[in-house]
Amino acid sequence: MTVIDEILICANQLANAGKKPTVALIKAKLTQRAPLAMVITTLKNWQHQPEFIAPLITDEQDVNADLSTHNTSELLESLLENGVIKKVIQQSLAIELAELKKELAEMKLLINNLDEQLTKK
């Protein structure tokens, strides 16, 4: 899990608990060291994703153990039955959707600023 993922997860966990994610609260919850600028930038761009509160693969050790004891088809069947693949896909899509929403908001802001500049002239 990247530091940015951990920052986003912490922010979502705090928001889900009804607390406003702040730089201090995020820094206190992080298990990895992160530069203050990275926390601030990530938190600025963060959008609440209530379902993104854990790493994409939470049972990595179990998956690695399965890899050593099962063949690939048995592992895939196991992952499908346990819903792990579905969760990974859902979380990936949620992340992508949040990024698209952020980009759209930035584009709207740029368009509004451009409109204001043009109407002033």
QUIQUIGI-V868140 format. One record per residue. N is the residue number from 1. RES is the residue in three letters. OMEGA is omega in whole degrees, 0 to 359 (none if undefined). Layout:
# QUIQUIGI-V868140
n:N res:RES omega:OMEGA
n:N res:RES omega:OMEGA
This chain:
# QUIQUIGI-V868140
n:1 res:MET omega:180
n:2 res:THR omega:179
n:3 res:VAL omega:180
n:4 res:ILE omega:177
n:5 res:ASP omega:181
n:6 res:GLU omega:177
n:7 res:ILE omega:179
n:8 res:LEU omega:179
n:9 res:ILE omega:178
n:10 res:CYS omega:180
n:11 res:ALA omega:179
n:12 res:ASN omega:179
n:13 res:GLN omega:178
n:14 res:LEU omega:180
n:15 res:ALA omega:178
n:16 res:ASN omega:179
n:17 res:ALA omega:178
n:18 res:GLY omega:179
n:19 res:LYS omega:176
n:20 res:LYS omega:179
n:21 res:PRO omega:177
n:22 res:THR omega:180
n:23 res:VAL omega:182
n:24 res:ALA omega:180
n:25 res:LEU omega:179
n:26 res:ILE omega:181
n:27 res:LYS omega:181
n:28 res:ALA omega:183
n:29 res:LYS omega:185
n:30 res:LEU omega:175
n:31 res:THR omega:178
n:32 res:GLN omega:175
n:33 res:ARG omega:180
n:34 res:ALA omega:176
n:35 res:PRO omega:181
n:36 res:LEU omega:180
n:37 res:ALA omega:179
n:38 res:MET omega:179
n:39 res:VAL omega:181
n:40 res:ILE omega:181
n:41 res:THR omega:181
n:42 res:THR omega:181
n:43 res:LEU omega:176
n:44 res:LYS omega:183
n:45 res:ASN omega:184
n:46 res:TRP omega:171
n:47 res:GLN omega:186
n:48 res:HIS omega:175
n:49 res:GLN omega:187
n:50 res:PRO omega:183
n:51 res:GLU omega:182
n:52 res:PHE omega:183
n:53 res:ILE omega:179
n:54 res:ALA omega:177
n:55 res:PRO omega:182
n:56 res:LEU omega:175
n:57 res:ILE omega:185
n:58 res:THR omega:182
n:59 res:ASP omega:184
n:60 res:GLU omega:180
n:61 res:GLN omega:178
n:62 res:ASP omega:179
n:63 res:VAL omega:179
n:64 res:ASN omega:177
n:65 res:ALA omega:178
n:66 res:ASP omega:180
n:67 res:LEU omega:183
n:68 res:SER omega:184
n:69 res:THR omega:183
n:70 res:HIS omega:172
n:71 res:ASN omega:187
n:72 res:THR omega:182
n:73 res:SER omega:178
n:74 res:GLU omega:179
n:75 res:LEU omega:179
n:76 res:LEU omega:178
n:77 res:GLU omega:179
n:78 res:SER omega:180
n:79 res:LEU omega:178
n:80 res:LEU omega:181
n:81 res:GLU omega:182
n:82 res:ASN omega:178
n:83 res:GLY omega:182
n:84 res:VAL omega:181
n:85 res:ILE omega:180
n:86 res:LYS omega:180
n:87 res:LYS omega:180
n:88 res:VAL omega:180
n:89 res:ILE omega:180
n:90 res:GLN omega:180
n:91 res:GLN omega:178
n:92 res:SER omega:179
n:93 res:LEU omega:179
n:94 res:ALA omega:178
n:95 res:ILE omega:179
n:96 res:GLU omega:180
n:97 res:LEU omega:179
n:98 res:ALA omega:178
n:99 res:GLU omega:178
n:100 res:LEU omega:178
n:101 res:LYS omega:179
n:102 res:LYS omega:179
n:103 res:GLU omega:179
n:104 res:LEU omega:178
n:105 res:ALA omega:178
n:106 res:GLU omega:179
n:107 res:MET omega:178
n:108 res:LYS omega:179
n:109 res:LEU omega:178
n:110 res:LEU omega:179
n:111 res:ILE omega:179
n:112 res:ASN omega:179
n:113 res:ASN omega:178
n:114 res:LEU omega:177
n:115 res:ASP omega:179
n:116 res:GLU omega:180
n:117 res:GLN omega:181
n:118 res:LEU omega:181
n:119 res:THR omega:177
n:120 res:LYS omega:183
n:121 res:LYS omega:none
